[in-house]
Structure formats: structure tokens, C-alpha cells
Amino acid sequence: MSRHRCGTVGITGRPNVGKSSLINRLIGQKLTIVSPKAQTTRHLVTAILTTEDAQLVFVDAPGRPPRSHSALQRMLGRRAAEAARSGDVALFVIEAMRLEAGDRAALEAVPAGQKIVVAVNKVDRVPDAARLLPFLDRLAKLRDFEAIVPVSARTGKNLPALLGVLKNALPEGPALYPADQLTDRDERFFAAELLREKLFYTLSEELPYRCEVVIDSFRMDGRMRRVDATILVERESQKGIVVGRGGATLKRVAREARRDMEQLFEGKVFLNVWVKVREKWSDDLRVLRQLGYS
């Protein structure tokens, strides 16, 4: 009879390889925000998957930034390394058929001797599966991995096999969290993240990276959640873009964020959103600490 296993799985990989999408698919619920833009994730997010014989505590982290110009980017780089180092197992996510300098940097940040499982994501985009074999052979020569598993976060391909490998790599032990708990984050945190996600989808170029979301108030009014939020930008011109002509852009962002909040919280949400200029917030250590970065 197999014994119960429990431990942490630290996610690592360069930006935009699908780490957050993979975790959401494994958990079966959207707990980490996603967008087509790299480095959407900024915070460490714990996602808990409990089965009959194991509990896997995934720690999703920002992708390792290629450059670290601002204080925020430097903090995100440290968080990316922290997740992989602190886990019982590191889950290294890489895109099928692509091995770049950023992938190598993320892998090199995992300490020697750490257990590493590789998830080769987006295999559904490879039309000829035979083309994967040389790529997998090339990966196998980089490090002594526990396993290399081709997967697709979009279709769910091979995710049961990936979970099986991760379970076997975890230490034996009792569950750390109740069986029905999915994360250690609260609704206030997810309200901010969902609003920030919509900024990444709606705004073009670099502007989403210059935005941050602050939840000023989150309270229950009967069965309705009332949320007051502020979007921080760094220049007055950025504020005008976020608001849009006649407030159209801000209304769209707020409407789509409220819809997702209601789906996640399973209840009505009344959302008020403002936009304020806070010059150079991404390079202000005091502001970053107030926002939960350290």
C-alpha cells in the first residue's frame, strides 16, 4: 500500500512558457492570472491540489526577467529563483522546440542536487510528434532530471502523467492543508490580480508593466462584495490611455474584471475603479513594500 505524500512544487521557467496556465489546468480552477504578454505574474501564488494519496502545493512565481532595470524587476527576479529553491521539487516549464538563454538561466538558478521535473509545454503546437524526440534528447543532456514530460496546458495532454511523476518525487508525509483548500491567498488578493490581468489584455506595448492595482476597500454588503480599487500609473499620459476616450477603456477593464470576480467568488460584485499617477512607483522601494513586494 502506498503511503501518503505531501510537499511543495516550485515552478520555474522563463516568462511566457505557460507556467500559470499549467497550474490552473492542474488545479482545475483559475488561481493565477494569464495573458499573452510575458511576465504577467508578479506575486508568489500557492495553488493546492489534494488527492487521495497526496497533496501537492504548487508555488507559481514570476518568470525570470531578462533584464533588471527597475527595483520591481529585481524583486521579481529574486522571487522567480526563490520558488524553485524552496520547493521539495522544482517543476521546470519549457516551451516545446524552444531552448533559449532565458530557459538556461532559469534552470541554472535551481540548486545542484534539487529534484527537477521538466514539463515540456505547448506540444499541441508541434504538428509532427516525431520532431519532439531530438528536442527531448537535447534537454536530457542539460541536467539529471527526475523525468521529462511533454504536456499541453491548453488541451490537458499528459497532465495525469505529469502529476504522477510529481507525486512520486514528493516526500512522504501528512497533508499540510485541509482537503478543500485551494490556495493560501484571500479574495482581496484575487480581486487585484483579476483587475491587473485585464490591463494586460486590454493595453498595448509596455503600458501594462507600468500599472499596478491597489485594493482600497473590500467588504461584504449582505451577499454582495463591494470592491474599491485604484490603478497606479507613472505618468499623466499613461492615465489618459488607461481611462480612454470618455472613460471607455477603464469601463471595459472594470466590466471584464467584475465578471471574472463574480465567477471566482460565486456571488455579485460591485466594483469601483480609479486611476492615479504615482511617479516611478516601480522603482520606489517604499511603495513596492506597501504593495506586497519585498
C-alpha positions in Angstrom: 0.0 0.0 0.0 1.5 3.4 -1.0 2.0 6.0 1.7 0.6 9.5 1.6 2.9 12.1 0.1 3.0 15.8 0.6 5.3 18.6 -0.4 5.9 21.8 -2.3 6.5 22.1 -6.1 8.3 25.3 -7.1 7.6 26.4 -10.6 10.4 27.9 -12.7 11.0 28.9 -16.3 11.4 31.9 -18.5 8.5 34.3 -19.0 5.6 33.2 -21.2 6.1 29.5 -21.4 2.7 28.8 -19.8 3.5 28.2 -16.1 0.4 29.9 -14.8 -1.9 28.2 -17.4 -0.4 24.9 -16.5 -1.1 25.4 -12.8 -4.6 26.5 -13.4 -5.2 23.4 -15.6 -3.8 21.1 -13.0 -5.8 22.6 -10.1 -9.0 22.8 -12.2 -9.6 26.4 -11.4 -8.2 29.8 -12.3 -5.9 30.8 -9.4 -3.2 32.6 -11.3 -3.7 35.2 -13.9 -2.6 34.7 -17.5 -2.2 36.9 -20.6 -0.3 36.6 -23.9 2.3 39.1 -22.6 5.4 37.9 -20.7 5.8 38.4 -17.0 2.1 38.8 -16.2 2.7 37.0 -12.8 4.3 39.2 -10.2 3.5 37.5 -6.9 4.1 34.1 -5.4 0.8 32.3 -5.6 0.2 29.0 -3.8 -2.2 26.5 -5.5 -3.1 23.4 -3.6 -4.1 20.1 -5.2 -5.3 17.3 -2.9 -5.8 13.7 -4.0 -6.5 10.5 -2.1 -2.8 9.7 -1.7 -1.0 13.1 -2.0 -1.2 16.8 -1.5 0.8 19.0 -4.0 1.5 22.6 -3.0 2.4 24.4 -6.2 4.2 27.8 -5.9 3.8 29.8 -9.0 6.3 32.6 -9.4 7.2 35.3 -11.9 9.2 34.3 -14.9 12.8 35.3 -14.6 13.1 38.7 -16.3 15.8 39.0 -19.0 16.8 42.4 -17.7 16.5 44.0 -14.2 16.4 47.8 -14.7 13.8 48.7 -12.1 13.5 47.8 -8.4 10.4 45.9 -9.3 12.1 43.7 -11.9 14.9 42.9 -9.5 12.4 41.8 -6.9 10.6 39.6 -9.5 13.9 38.0 -10.4 14.5 37.1 -6.7 11.0 35.7 -6.4 11.5 33.5 -9.5 14.6 32.0 -8.0 13.0 31.7 -4.6 10.2 29.5 -5.7 12.4 26.9 -7.4 14.9 26.8 -4.5 12.4 26.4 -1.7 10.3 23.6 -3.2 10.7 19.9 -2.4 10.6 19.5 -6.2 11.3 22.1 -8.9 9.0 22.0 -11.9 10.9 23.4 -14.8 8.5 24.5 -17.6 9.8 25.0 -21.1 8.1 25.5 -24.4 8.3 22.7 -26.9 11.0 23.1 -29.6 12.5 26.3 -27.9 15.6 26.3 -25.7 16.7 29.9 -25.2 19.1 31.7 -22.9 16.2 32.5 -20.5 15.5 28.8 -20.2 19.1 28.0 -19.3 19.2 30.9 -16.8 16.0 29.6 -15.1 17.5 26.1 -14.9 20.8 27.3 -13.6 19.1 29.0 -10.7 17.9 25.7 -9.4 20.5 24.4 -6.9 22.6 21.4 -7.6 21.0 18.3 -6.1 17.5 19.6 -6.2 14.9 17.3 -7.7 13.7 18.7 -11.1 10.8 17.5 -13.2 10.6 19.1 -16.7 7.2 19.9 -18.3 7.7 20.5 -22.0 4.6 22.6 -22.6 2.7 23.5 -25.8 3.3 20.2 -27.5 -0.1 20.7 -29.2 1.6 23.3 -31.4 4.1 20.7 -32.8 2.4 19.1 -35.8 4.8 16.2 -36.1 5.4 14.4 -32.7 8.5 12.8 -34.1 10.1 16.2 -34.2 10.0 16.3 -30.4 12.4 13.4 -29.9 15.6 15.2 -30.8 14.5 18.2 -28.6 13.8 15.9 -25.6 17.2 14.2 -26.1 18.8 17.6 -26.1 17.0 18.6 -22.8 18.0 15.3 -21.1 21.7 16.3 -21.5 21.3 19.5 -19.6 20.8 18.0 -16.1 19.9 14.9 -14.2 16.1 15.2 -14.3 13.6 13.1 -12.4 11.6 13.0 -15.6 10.8 14.9 -18.8 7.1 15.0 -19.6 5.7 16.5 -22.8 2.4 18.3 -21.9 -0.2 20.8 -23.1 -1.8 23.1 -20.6 -4.3 24.1 -23.3 -5.6 20.6 -24.1 -4.7 18.8 -20.9 -2.5 16.3 -22.8 -0.3 14.1 -20.5 -1.2 16.1 -17.3 -2.1 12.9 -15.4 1.3 11.6 -16.2 3.0 14.8 -15.0 1.1 14.6 -11.7 2.1 11.0 -11.2 5.8 11.9 -11.6 5.5 14.9 -9.3 3.7 12.8 -6.6 6.4 10.2 -6.7 9.1 12.9 -6.2 7.5 14.3 -3.1 8.4 13.2 0.4 6.1 11.0 2.5 4.0 12.9 5.0 0.6 14.1 6.0 -1.3 16.9 4.3 -0.4 20.5 5.2 -3.8 22.0 4.3 -7.5 21.0 4.5 -8.6 18.9 1.6 -11.0 21.6 0.3 -8.4 24.5 0.4 -7.2 25.6 -3.0 -4.8 28.5 -2.0 -3.4 30.5 0.8 -4.4 33.8 -0.8 -7.6 35.7 0.1 -10.3 37.2 -2.1 -8.8 40.7 -1.8 -5.6 39.5 -3.5 -7.5 37.8 -6.3 -9.6 40.9 -6.9 -6.4 42.9 -7.6 -4.9 40.2 -9.7 -8.0 39.8 -11.9 -8.2 43.6 -12.5 -4.4 43.6 -13.4 -5.0 40.7 -15.8 -7.5 42.8 -17.7 -5.0 45.6 -18.0 -2.5 43.2 -19.7 -5.2 42.0 -22.1 -6.5 45.5 -22.9 -3.5 47.8 -23.0 -0.8 47.6 -25.7 3.0 47.6 -25.6 4.7 48.3 -22.3 1.9 50.1 -20.6 0.6 47.2 -18.5 4.1 46.8 -17.0 3.7 50.4 -15.7 0.4 49.7 -14.0 -0.3 48.3 -10.5 -3.6 47.6 -8.8 -4.3 48.5 -5.1 -7.5 47.4 -3.4 -8.5 50.3 -1.2 -11.6 48.6 0.2 -13.1 45.1 0.1 -16.2 44.5 2.2 -19.3 42.4 2.2 -22.7 44.1 1.9 -25.1 41.4 2.6 -24.3 38.8 -0.1 -22.6 41.4 -2.4 -18.9 42.2 -2.4 -18.1 45.9 -2.7 -14.6 46.5 -4.0 -12.9 49.9 -4.4 -9.7 49.7 -6.4 -7.0 52.1 -7.7 -4.9 51.6 -10.8 -1.5 53.2 -10.3 0.4 54.5 -13.3 3.7 56.5 -13.5 2.8 59.4 -15.9 -0.3 61.6 -16.6 -0.2 60.5 -20.3 -0.5 56.8 -19.1 -3.5 57.7 -17.0 -5.2 59.1 -20.1 -4.7 55.9 -22.0 -5.9 53.7 -19.2 -9.1 55.8 -18.8 -9.7 56.0 -22.6 -11.9 58.4 -24.5 -15.0 59.1 -22.4 -13.8 56.5 -19.9 -14.4 53.7 -22.4 -11.2 51.7 -21.7 -11.5 51.9 -17.9 -15.1 50.9 -18.1 -14.2 47.8 -20.3 -11.4 46.8 -17.9 -13.7 47.1 -14.9 -16.6 45.3 -16.5 -14.5 42.3 -17.5 -12.7 42.1 -14.2 -16.0 42.2 -12.3 -17.3 39.4 -14.4 -14.4 37.2 -13.6 -14.6 38.1 -9.9 -18.2 37.1 -9.8 -17.3 33.8 -11.4 -14.5 33.1 -8.9 -16.3 34.3 -5.8 -19.6 32.8 -6.9 -21.5 36.0 -6.0 -22.3 39.5 -7.1 -19.6 42.1 -7.1 -19.9 45.9 -7.1 -16.6 47.3 -8.4 -15.4 50.9 -8.4 -12.1 51.7 -10.1 -10.0 54.9 -10.2 -6.7 55.7 -11.9 -4.0 57.7 -10.1 -0.5 58.8 -11.0 2.3 57.7 -8.7 5.6 58.7 -10.4 8.2 56.0 -10.6 6.2 53.6 -8.4 8.1 50.6 -9.9 11.4 52.0 -8.6 10.2 53.2 -5.2 11.1 50.6 -2.5 8.6 52.1 0.0 5.7 51.9 -2.4 6.8 48.3 -3.5 6.8 47.1 0.1 3.3 48.6 0.6 2.2 46.7 -2.5 3.4 43.4 -1.0 6.8 43.1 -2.8 10.0 42.6 -0.8 
